[in-house]
Structure formats: structure tokens, C-alpha cells
Amino acid sequence: MISFFTQTTLGRLLATFLISMVPVVELRGGLPYGIALGLPYPLALTAAVLGNMVPVPFIIVYIRRVFAWLRKHFVKLDGLITKLEQKAHVKGHMVQKYSALGLCLLVAIPLPGTGAWTGALVAAMLDMRLKKAVPTISLGVLTAAGIMTAVTFGVIHLT
């Protein structure tokens, strides 16, 4: 099974796509992974961007309901959920101040605590509409992809 994900083009694409869907790791882990596996850059980029974007509309639309359900059925998770909401509100100040540009920058900077998941959570907490949030987050993801491409190919050195 593991050889499927590392030795076939379809498996490498799927692995890159799935890794890019994971919170915290997202595209900043998926894109270099796909390239390291030997995927041609356009395929790795496409899989990473699509994988990173798939959860976004679901987070924006459903996260408040998910949080409410978790609080009701798993009371011990209340502290974690509260921390996530507080994090979103803190990062939301930049988004409120700079609007779409702030959200795009929040998503584009490939550091921990940023990215499409955080951007979608902030958009949800600020009651942003999908029509505004998704294109803005997409632009941020594409910008992050450009930065990660430069880092992966050694154009930018992070030392």
C-alpha cells in the first residue's frame, strides 16, 4: 500500500493532495513532499493547491455548527475550541483592519498559525460570505505556493 503512494504517479498525486489538506501542514508541506517524490512541478502544484483549498468552503460554512456540536457532546473539548476561536479573533483584527488584503496575507505567509485553515476559520468567525472569502483565500494559497516553490527550489534560503 505504501508503495502505491510513493512509486506511482497517481499515488504521489493523491499523497500530495491529502497532505495539503491536513491542518498546520497544508500546502507548505504537501508541495515540497510532492516535488521530493519526483512529481513534475505542475502536477505537484495542482495537487497541493487543490488539496489545500478543498476544506476551505466547508470550514467557512460549517465550523460554528461543528464547534457547537463538539461543545455539546464532548464537554472536555470546550477549552480547545475556545482557544481556536480566540486565535481566530486575534488574527481577525488584521483581517478587519485590512479587509481582503489582510485575509490574503494571513493565508499567504507560510508560517505556523497561518494558512488556508486559519484563514477559513477567521472568515467564518467574521461572518464573511463565501463569495468574498474563497477567492481571497485562493489568492493567498497561490501566493504561498509561489513562496514554497521558491524555498523548495532554493531560490529563497530560510536561514
C-alpha positions as CSV (number, residue, x, y, z in Angstrom):
1,M,0.0,0.0,0.0
2,I,2.8,2.4,0.9
3,S,4.5,1.7,-2.4
4,F,1.3,3.0,-4.2
5,F,1.8,6.4,-2.6
6,T,5.5,6.6,-3.3
7,Q,6.0,4.7,-6.6
8,T,3.1,5.6,-8.8
9,T,2.2,9.0,-10.2
10,L,-1.4,8.6,-9.1
11,G,-0.3,7.7,-5.6
12,R,2.1,10.6,-5.4
13,L,-0.6,13.0,-6.6
14,L,-3.0,11.6,-4.0
15,A,-0.4,11.8,-1.2
16,T,0.4,15.4,-2.1
17,F,-3.3,16.2,-2.3
18,L,-4.1,14.6,1.1
19,I,-1.0,16.1,2.9
20,S,-2.0,19.5,1.7
21,M,-5.5,19.0,3.3
22,V,-4.0,18.5,6.7
23,P,-4.3,21.5,9.1
24,V,-0.9,23.1,10.0
25,V,1.0,21.1,7.3
26,E,-1.2,22.2,4.4
27,L,0.4,23.3,1.1
28,R,3.7,24.2,2.8
29,G,4.3,20.5,3.5
30,G,2.4,19.0,0.6
31,L,4.1,20.8,-2.3
32,P,7.7,20.1,-1.2
33,Y,6.6,16.5,-0.5
34,G,5.2,16.0,-4.0
35,I,8.3,17.6,-5.5
36,A,10.6,15.4,-3.3
37,L,8.7,12.3,-4.6
38,G,9.6,13.3,-8.1
39,L,6.2,14.6,-9.3
40,P,6.6,17.0,-12.2
41,Y,6.2,20.5,-10.7
42,P,2.9,21.4,-12.4
43,L,1.3,18.2,-11.1
44,A,2.7,18.7,-7.6
45,L,1.5,22.3,-7.6
46,T,-2.0,21.4,-8.8
47,A,-2.4,18.6,-6.3
48,A,-1.2,20.8,-3.4
49,V,-3.3,23.8,-4.2
50,L,-6.5,21.8,-4.8
51,G,-5.8,19.7,-1.6
52,N,-5.3,22.9,0.4
53,M,-8.5,24.5,-0.9
54,V,-10.9,21.6,-0.6
55,P,-11.6,22.1,3.2
56,V,-12.0,25.9,3.0
57,P,-15.7,26.3,2.0
58,F,-16.7,23.6,4.4
59,I,-14.8,25.3,7.3
60,I,-16.4,28.7,6.5
61,V,-19.9,27.3,6.3
62,Y,-19.9,24.6,9.0
63,I,-17.2,25.3,11.6
64,R,-19.5,27.2,14.0
65,R,-22.0,24.3,13.9
66,V,-19.2,21.8,14.4
67,F,-17.9,23.7,17.4
68,A,-21.4,23.9,18.9
69,W,-21.9,20.2,18.4
70,L,-18.5,19.3,19.9
71,R,-19.2,21.5,22.9
72,K,-22.5,19.8,23.5
73,H,-21.3,16.2,23.0
74,F,-17.6,16.5,24.2
75,V,-17.5,19.0,27.0
76,K,-13.8,18.4,27.6
77,L,-13.1,19.9,24.2
78,D,-14.5,23.3,25.2
79,G,-11.1,24.7,26.2
80,L,-9.5,23.7,22.9
81,I,-12.4,25.1,20.9
82,T,-12.3,28.4,22.9
83,K,-8.6,28.7,22.2
84,L,-9.2,28.2,18.5
85,E,-11.9,30.8,18.5
86,Q,-9.7,33.2,20.4
87,K,-6.9,32.7,17.9
88,A,-9.3,33.4,15.1
89,H,-10.4,36.6,16.7
90,V,-6.9,37.8,17.3
91,K,-5.9,37.1,13.7
92,G,-9.3,38.5,12.7
93,H,-8.2,42.0,13.8
94,M,-5.7,42.2,11.0
95,V,-8.3,41.0,8.6
96,Q,-10.8,43.5,9.8
97,K,-8.3,46.3,9.5
98,Y,-7.0,45.4,6.0
99,S,-10.1,43.5,4.7
100,A,-9.4,41.2,1.8
101,L,-5.7,42.1,1.7
102,G,-5.4,41.1,5.4
103,L,-7.0,37.7,4.8
104,C,-4.9,37.1,1.8
105,L,-1.7,37.9,3.7
106,L,-2.8,35.7,6.6
107,V,-3.1,32.8,4.3
108,A,-0.1,33.6,2.1
109,I,2.6,33.7,4.8
110,P,3.8,30.1,5.1
111,L,4.4,30.0,8.8
112,P,2.7,28.0,11.6
113,G,-0.6,29.6,12.6
114,T,-1.3,30.9,9.1
115,G,-2.7,29.2,6.0
116,A,-6.0,28.3,4.4
117,W,-7.4,26.6,7.5
118,T,-6.7,29.6,9.7
119,G,-7.9,32.0,7.0
120,A,-11.2,30.0,6.7
121,L,-11.6,29.9,10.4
122,V,-11.1,33.7,10.6
123,A,-13.5,34.2,7.7
124,A,-16.1,32.1,9.5
125,M,-15.7,33.9,12.8
126,L,-16.1,37.3,11.0
127,D,-19.2,36.0,9.1
128,M,-17.5,36.6,5.7
129,R,-19.5,35.4,2.7
130,L,-18.1,32.6,0.6
131,K,-18.2,34.8,-2.5
132,K,-15.6,37.1,-0.8
133,A,-13.6,34.7,1.4
134,V,-12.9,31.8,-1.0
135,P,-11.3,33.9,-3.8
136,T,-9.3,35.8,-1.3
137,I,-8.1,32.6,0.4
138,S,-7.4,31.1,-3.0
139,L,-5.1,34.0,-3.9
140,G,-3.4,33.6,-0.5
141,V,-2.9,29.9,-1.2
142,L,-1.4,30.6,-4.7
143,T,0.9,33.2,-3.1
144,A,2.0,30.7,-0.5
145,A,2.6,28.2,-3.3
146,G,4.9,30.7,-5.0
147,I,6.8,31.2,-1.8
148,M,7.1,27.5,-1.1
149,T,8.2,26.9,-4.7
150,A,11.0,29.4,-4.3
151,V,12.0,27.8,-1.0
152,T,11.8,24.2,-2.3
153,F,14.0,25.0,-5.4
154,G,16.4,27.1,-3.3
155,V,15.6,30.5,-4.8
156,I,14.9,31.7,-1.2
157,H,17.0,30.5,1.7
158,L,15.4,30.4,5.1
159,T,18.5,30.6,7.4
